Each structure stands twice: as structure tokens, then as C-alpha cells.
Amino acid sequence: MAALDGLPPLRDVIARHGLDAKKSLGQNFLLDLNLTQKVARTAGSLEGATVFEIGPGPGGLTRAILALGAEKVIAVERDARCLPALAEIEAHYPGRLEVIEGDALKTDFEALAAGKPVKIIANLPYNVGTQLLVNWLLPRQWPPFWSSLTLMFQKEVGQRIVAREDDNHYGRLGVLCGWRTEAHMAFDIPPQAFTPPPKVTSTVVHLEPRQTPLPCDPDKLERVTTAAFGQRRKMLRQSVKSIGGEALLARAEIDPQRRAETLSVEEFCRIANLL
Ligand code: SAM
């Protein structure tokens, strides 16, 4: 497809730099620049923004973020083969793209932000994405260093992120996301939009931090949800036995016969605050 930014089509970039997709790095590239723009637009206005992009690969999403006006993009990519392709984008947008070769799971994003508000946008392998999301939701200090997260996941993970009580997808991730963020699924992307196509449908999830989430200690909340959802089909009196059982539930005024998936985020916080 013809590129609106004057840079060569992504298919040519991939061929020229020999970027055959590596399964071990979860490489499924988005080559349709209309779609990458749609993903980037989900983050809201990027005019003048600082954006962290994780896993830019050959740079399709990076190009969209820059074309939509981001003042600065800092991109962390693990695959050194992608760096020459990204250098071409850097040359096209002087001073606006900085690429860091490294593992996003070992990157200190808060230090990189250096006190500036940042938007985070990423199309990552889902296991890396989920781990990063959890890391970004757990800091003691809140609101966090980021002002929004726009992340692509396999659809089933997206459903777990936005799920609330009485939903089959509700679990630890839904409680954590519901506690500290407003999260919604923006749109799905079918497998055939990627090169090579993954096995499942993907979805773009957008999260914004709640400014005043219910007061709660993240470690304690994790302890409660790990116990409760560890045996999600059992009654709470059984599943939370190891952390206080019926006595704890009585103090929280929660019926011990209920199951984890019926508890609201507020009720999980109430139990956690009694630990
Ligand atoms: N953003 C590109 C796109 O949308 O076409 C590439 C997406 S591809 C699904 C995932 C990218 O993340 C690959 O470029 C891969 O090399 C990179 N990646 C995988 N694991 C990573 C990690 N731990 N840290 C940084 N980048 C990683």
C-alpha cells in the first residue's frame, strides 16, 4: 500500500532488511498503515505527546504514531535486526524517534519518563504484554507515570482485562484493572491483517488510570485474588481459608457461600484492607 508519510511500503522494508518473522519473539507484523493509524488514534490526540512504544518491529505502528503528531517516541525493541529499518524512520523524523535495543520486561519505564506524562502504545506478544500491564498497574505510587495504555492482546486476554463480576472472564487481571483503571476494548483485528497471521483474533484495549482508586495495598489485593480465584469454583469460605477464611469474610461482611467471580472490585478491596 502507498505510504502517506513518504516512507517505503512496509512489505519492501521487511524484504530489504530480511525481517522474516521470528516465532520466538511473537512477531506478527501489522503492514496496513490504515490499521496502524487506527490503533494509534485509540490513544487519543498524540499532538505534542511523548509516547513509549514497545516492540516496534519494522515500524508500522511507530510511523503511525509519528504521523499523528507525537513530539517524541521512545521505542524499545528486542530484535536487533529491526534497528536499521527503524533508523530510516528516525532519519525521516529527525529528533523525534529514539530506539532502545533491549528487553521491555527489564526496562525501567518510569525512569525513562523522567517525570513527563507519557502514553504507552504497543503491539506485543501477549505474554510479554500481560506481564508489562501487570507491572504498570502495581506500583505503590498512584496515579502512575503513564497517562494511558493502548495495547494489543489476543481477544481472550482483552476480555479478561475488561471483565467485571458475574462474567466468565473475570479473574485476577479484571480485579486489578478494574481497581486502578477505566479499561475498554476498542476494536478487534482479524488474524489475516497480520503477517504472518496468528491463530486467534486480536483486540486493542485502552486503559486510563483512575485518579482516586479505592484505597488498597496492591500486594494484599493480589493475595486475596490469588487465593479466591485459585479455586474459583469453590465457595469463598474454602478458597480463602489460607488467608483468614470465614473469620475474615465475616469481618468484611461477605457471605462465605459466595464464589470469587461474584465479588465486586470494591468487595475484594474491602477484604484486602482487613488483612
Ligand atoms: N509493532 C510491530 C507491528 O505492529 O507490526 C511489531 C509487532 S510484533 C507482534 C511484536 C514485536 O515485539 C516484535 O518486533 C518483537 O521483536 C518485539 N518484542 C518481543 N518481545 C519483546 C520484548 N521482551 N521486549 C521488546 N520487544 C519485544
Residues whose N, C-alpha, C, O or C-beta is under 5 A from the ligand:
A	BS01	SAM	L25 G26 Q27 N28 F29 L30 G55 P56 G57 G60 L61 V76 E77 R78 D79 G102 D103 A104 L105 N123 L124 P125 V128
